[in-house]
Amino acid sequence: MHQGSGFLSNRQRRLAWLGFLLAALQAPVAARFTDDSSWLFSVVVALMVATVILADDGARRQARSD
């Protein structure tokens, strides 16, 4: 994988993807087994991590095009 000039290192980027996938997979499981809406917290966390990944991707693309 090419090391871009984003603000996340390759290791941090892989961990962010892992966190995103775990939070995204945990949300429907929690929704199935809980009576309240606490599963929405997992959705919010997954969206926040996805935003960080997308921002890093944008920074890498911008640095590559310069």
C-alpha positions, 0 to 999 in steps of 0.5 A: 500500500502506498504511503500517502500524506494523509493524517493517518498512518497505514496502521491507524488507517487499518485500525480505523477500518477495523473499528468501523466494521466492528461498530457497523456489524454490532449495530444490527446485533444490538438492535435485535437483542435490546429493547431500547435504542442504544444500538444507535450509538454504534451507528453514530460511532461507525459514521464518525469513524467513516468520516475520519477515513473519508477525510484521510482519503481526501487528504491522500488524494489531494497530496497525490494530485499536487 
